[in-house]
Structure formats: structure tokens, C-alpha cells
């Protein structure tokens, strides 16, 4: 099978789609992380309601970091699709 310019471009385009799909997995993982984060917070809050005020700031920080990583993964997926 001869490799010509059209086949090479198809391989590059396919690799871009595969890479963007793999990078987009991070957005789903961020959703799972946020759900786990809030679920564990509620579990701890129900066990020890007096500690809620001290842990709420950590909850918001964890939420922000998790969402930032999800947005970063989405950015990488878009860069692979449209900029490379």
C-alpha cells in the first residue's frame, strides 16, 4: 500500500480526533470528582455538624480546583481539534 499525501492527512486527522476524545475524558472525570467531593462533604457534615463551618472553605477550594482541571482538559481537547 502506497502512502501518499491524502492518506497521511487522514492519519493526522484521525489522530487529532482520538487525542481530543481522550482529552475530553478529563471533563467527565471532573464531574465525577465534584460529585465525590460534595458527597463526602455531606457524609462528614451529617456525622459531625459542628465541623461544617471549618470544612466549607476547603470544600469550595476543592470544587474550584476540580472544575479548573476539567476546564483545562476541555481546553486541551479544543486545541487538539482546532489549533493543531
Secondary structure, DSSP 8 states (H G I E B T S, - for coil): ----HHHHHHHHHHHHHHHHHHHHHHHHHHHHHHHHHHHHHHHHHHH-GGGHHHHHHHHHHHHHHHHHHHHHHHHHHHHHHHT-
